[in-house]
Amino acid sequence: MSLPVGDVPGSLFLGIATLDALVHGWDIATSIGRHIDPPSDAVDTVAAFAPGIVPGLRGQLFADEVPVPNDAPPIDRLVGYLGRQP
């Protein structure tokens, strides 16, 4: 796939698009006082993908990780890893 930053493998593009859709869906729901409970396989897929790209983008696209309890829902742990306050 060709992006403004250059060519990237389709799997990377798909991972970024999935992360973007899931997390911005959470952002929107949270901003209107709603809670979302996305499918666990979607959260698991993004959570497995994120460590491959997030560390190099902290301070640019992602804030520092927010501590979240280990027993928090998977979506809360994911958004905390991405720098959002669940």
KAKA-V993837 format. One record per residue. SS is DSSP state (H for helix, E for strand, - for the rest). NEAR is the number of other ideal C-beta (glycine too) atoms within 12 Angstrom. Layout:
# KAKA-V993837
ss:SS near:NEAR
ss:SS near:NEAR
This chain:
# KAKA-V993837
ss:- near:16
ss:E near:10
ss:E near:13
ss:- near:7
ss:- near:13
ss:E near:10
ss:E near:11
ss:- near:17
ss:- near:14
ss:H near:13
ss:H near:15
ss:H near:19
ss:H near:20
ss:H near:17
ss:H near:26
ss:H near:27
ss:H near:20
ss:H near:28
ss:H near:34
ss:H near:21
ss:H near:19
ss:H near:34
ss:H near:35
ss:H near:21
ss:H near:26
ss:H near:33
ss:H near:21
ss:H near:15
ss:H near:20
ss:H near:19
ss:H near:13
ss:- near:11
ss:- near:8
ss:- near:12
ss:- near:17
ss:- near:27
ss:- near:16
ss:- near:27
ss:- near:15
ss:H near:16
ss:H near:13
ss:H near:24
ss:H near:30
ss:H near:18
ss:H near:22
ss:H near:36
ss:H near:30
ss:H near:19
ss:H near:27
ss:H near:32
ss:- near:19
ss:- near:17
ss:- near:25
ss:- near:30
ss:H near:17
ss:H near:12
ss:H near:19
ss:E near:18
ss:- near:12
ss:- near:13
ss:- near:18
ss:E near:25
ss:- near:17
ss:- near:17
ss:- near:22
ss:- near:20
ss:- near:14
ss:- near:22
ss:- near:11
ss:- near:10
ss:- near:8
ss:- near:18
ss:- near:21
ss:H near:28
ss:H near:31
ss:H near:28
ss:H near:26
ss:H near:37
ss:H near:36
ss:H near:28
ss:H near:33
ss:- near:36
ss:- near:25
ss:- near:26
ss:- near:18
ss:- near:26
